[in-house]
Amino acid sequence: MTSAVQRRPGAGVRPGALLFLQATAFLSAAGTGLVAPVTPFLAARFDGEPAHVASAVGLLSASYSLCAFLSAPALGALSDAVGRRPVLLLSLVGSAAGYALFGFAEALPLLLLGRAIDGLTAGNVGTVFAYLGDTTPAEQRARYFGRIGAMFGAGLIAGPALGGVALKLGLKAPFFLAALLTALNAAGSYLFLEESLDPARRARAMSWRKLNPLSQLSGLLRLSHLRPLLTVGVLVTAAVVSLQATFALLAKDRLGWGADAVSFAVIAVGVTDVCVQGILLERLARVLGDARVLGLGLVLVVLALATMAVVACHASAPAFVAAIVAFAGGEGLLAASFSALLSRAAGPAAQGQAQGGHQALQELACVIVPLVATQLYAQVGMGAPFWAAAAAAALAGVLLRASVVAAPAAGDGA
């Protein structure tokens, strides 16, 4: 096991650590890309009625997010107290176990249990961003967050491609492959990733209050300079998750696509993520600034969601693919730029609290939004969740200016 590093805050992330954080992001996204396109088709094996499948997909997504909401603030606070590396290891081991159980499941309750285990240990993304917050100067974080985002995109390319191969062995094979990749990720993190948080900067004590997600969130929301920005983040999450919960259903029901075709759509998302976050984001952030890049991402997301709503009424595979690509580009721009804004606003003493608390807010939205989106899809119409998501993203754009004005000013003095 490697020893913890003692680094001056903002001194820069070590090249070896950055390489492994990128590998962690890649493998985490590859696992997601392996299984996400297959989940609606696996749920359909238990009940093929489209409305019931939509409800099952919403329930599976909500169960993961509820457990992640309960655990994310505690994992963020724990990473502030004991370091980033142990929390990352815990998250990866839990995800591997959840994927494996998902593959073994023969009934919906076991699928729910697999998602719950994965959710309870879902701290890898927030921990990676907190690691970078420990080791990078504030003005460079968008660039580093963009690099991590690009590796997520690359994982989304590789995951569905591997899943397409694994599907030849059966509908459950992608889940076992995801478990294997995540376990390898955990083993590599244990062997090669150094600690980023200097013991002198760690939280002095852990209390039960810090393990309570509602207490953690109330403490985070008392930071008035972060509230407007966090509101924007929740609305963005609602828009993104609504599409994620329903786009495979739309492809299956309106376009007649199978799991392999949906996997290729996810590959298109990954290619776009790599191009946007790996090539364009750094240049756009330098020219426009994080806030304007975030606004540009929101415009693309709104246009993509509106196009999806039109496809729900008038089936068009080219329009569907165009919307997926536009959505991926917009989401790629806003994800890294938002994380950079939040990191700068939080200040050096609360990176874990801010990133973990934001992840908890995201997961709380993810508990509610998939249930609402899939019920809108099943009960109101296929286009309804996409129109609702477009409205949420547009409202986030309206609130963005006030959020950016409030957050950096307070954060600078943190």
DAVEN-V800990 format. One record per residue. RES is the residue in one letter. OMEGA is omega as a letter, one per 40 degrees, with the letter a starting at -180 (999 if undefined). D_LAST is the distance of its C-alpha to the last C-alpha in whole Angstrom. Layout:
# DAVEN-V800990
res=(RES;RES)
omega=(OMEGA;OMEGA)
d_last=(D_LAST;D_LAST)
This chain:
# DAVEN-V800990
res=(M;T;S;A;V;Q;R;R;P;G;A;G;V;R;P;G;A;L;L;F;L;Q;A;T;A;F;L;S;A;A;G;T;G;L;V;A;P;V;T;P;F;L;A;A;R;F;D;G;E;P;A;H;V;A;S;A;V;G;L;L;S;A;S;Y;S;L;C;A;F;L;S;A;P;A;L;G;A;L;S;D;A;V;G;R;R;P;V;L;L;L;S;L;V;G;S;A;A;G;Y;A;L;F;G;F;A;E;A;L;P;L;L;L;L;G;R;A;I;D;G;L;T;A;G;N;V;G;T;V;F;A;Y;L;G;D;T;T;P;A;E;Q;R;A;R;Y;F;G;R;I;G;A;M;F;G;A;G;L;I;A;G;P;A;L;G;G;V;A;L;K;L;G;L;K;A;P;F;F;L;A;A;L;L;T;A;L;N;A;A;G;S;Y;L;F;L;E;E;S;L;D;P;A;R;R;A;R;A;M;S;W;R;K;L;N;P;L;S;Q;L;S;G;L;L;R;L;S;H;L;R;P;L;L;T;V;G;V;L;V;T;A;A;V;V;S;L;Q;A;T;F;A;L;L;A;K;D;R;L;G;W;G;A;D;A;V;S;F;A;V;I;A;V;G;V;T;D;V;C;V;Q;G;I;L;L;E;R;L;A;R;V;L;G;D;A;R;V;L;G;L;G;L;V;L;V;V;L;A;L;A;T;M;A;V;V;A;C;H;A;S;A;P;A;F;V;A;A;I;V;A;F;A;G;G;E;G;L;L;A;A;S;F;S;A;L;L;S;R;A;A;G;P;A;A;Q;G;Q;A;Q;G;G;H;Q;A;L;Q;E;L;A;C;V;I;V;P;L;V;A;T;Q;L;Y;A;Q;V;G;M;G;A;P;F;W;A;A;A;A;A;A;A;L;A;G;V;L;L;R;A;S;V;V;A;A;P;A;A;G;D;G;A)
omega=(i;i;i;i;i;a;i;a;i;a;i;i;i;i;i;i;i;i;a;i;i;i;i;i;a;a;i;i;i;i;i;a;i;a;a;a;a;a;i;a;i;i;a;i;a;i;a;i;a;a;i;i;i;i;i;i;i;i;i;i;a;a;i;a;i;i;i;i;a;a;a;i;i;i;i;i;i;i;i;a;a;a;a;a;i;a;i;i;i;a;a;i;i;i;i;i;i;i;a;i;i;i;a;a;i;i;a;i;i;i;i;i;i;i;i;i;i;a;a;a;a;i;a;a;i;a;i;i;i;i;i;i;i;a;a;i;a;a;a;a;i;a;a;i;i;i;i;i;i;i;i;i;i;i;i;i;a;a;i;i;i;i;i;i;a;i;i;i;i;a;a;a;i;a;i;i;i;i;a;a;a;i;i;i;i;a;i;i;a;a;a;a;i;i;a;a;i;i;a;a;a;i;a;a;i;i;i;i;a;i;i;a;i;i;i;a;i;i;i;a;i;i;a;a;i;a;a;a;i;i;i;a;i;i;i;i;i;i;a;a;i;i;a;a;a;a;i;i;i;i;a;a;a;a;a;a;i;a;a;i;i;i;i;i;i;i;i;i;a;i;i;i;a;a;a;a;a;a;a;a;a;a;i;i;a;a;a;a;a;a;i;i;i;i;i;i;i;i;i;i;i;i;a;a;i;i;i;i;i;i;i;i;a;a;i;i;i;i;i;a;i;i;i;a;i;i;a;i;i;a;i;i;a;a;a;a;i;i;i;i;a;i;i;a;a;a;a;a;a;i;a;i;a;a;i;i;i;i;i;i;i;a;i;i;a;i;a;a;i;i;i;a;a;i;i;i;a;a;a;a;a;a;a;a;a;i;i;i;i;i;i;i;i;i;i;i;i;a;a;a;i;a;a;i;a;a;a;a;i;a;a;a;a;999)
d_last=(34;31;29;25;24;22;20;17;14;15;18;20;21;25;28;29;26;26;29;29;26;28;31;30;29;32;34;32;32;36;36;35;37;40;40;39;42;44;43;45;48;48;47;50;52;52;53;53;53;51;49;49;47;45;44;44;41;39;40;39;36;35;35;33;30;31;31;28;26;27;26;23;20;22;22;18;17;20;19;16;19;22;20;21;25;26;25;26;29;29;29;31;34;34;34;37;38;38;39;42;43;43;46;48;47;51;50;47;45;45;43;41;40;39;37;35;35;33;31;30;29;27;24;25;23;20;20;21;18;16;18;18;14;14;17;16;14;12;15;18;17;19;22;21;21;24;26;25;26;29;30;30;32;35;35;36;39;40;39;42;44;44;45;48;49;49;50;53;53;53;50;48;48;45;43;44;43;40;40;41;39;36;37;38;34;33;36;34;31;32;34;32;28;26;23;20;18;18;19;17;14;16;16;18;20;21;23;25;22;20;23;24;23;23;21;18;18;18;15;13;15;14;11;12;10;12;15;17;16;17;20;21;20;23;25;25;26;29;30;30;31;34;36;35;37;40;41;43;45;45;47;49;50;50;51;53;51;51;48;49;48;45;44;45;42;39;40;40;37;36;37;36;32;33;34;31;28;30;32;30;27;26;28;27;23;24;26;25;21;19;20;24;24;23;25;28;28;28;31;33;32;34;37;37;37;40;42;42;43;46;47;47;50;51;51;50;49;48;46;44;44;42;40;39;38;36;34;33;32;30;28;28;26;24;23;21;20;18;17;15;14;12;11;9;8;7;5;7;7;9;11;14;13;12;15;17;17;17;21;22;22;23;26;26;27;30;31;32;33;35;38;37;38;41;43;42;44;47;47;47;47;46;44;42;39;38;39;36;34;34;34;30;29;30;28;25;26;26;23;21;21;19;17;16;16;13;11;10;9;7;5;6;4;0)
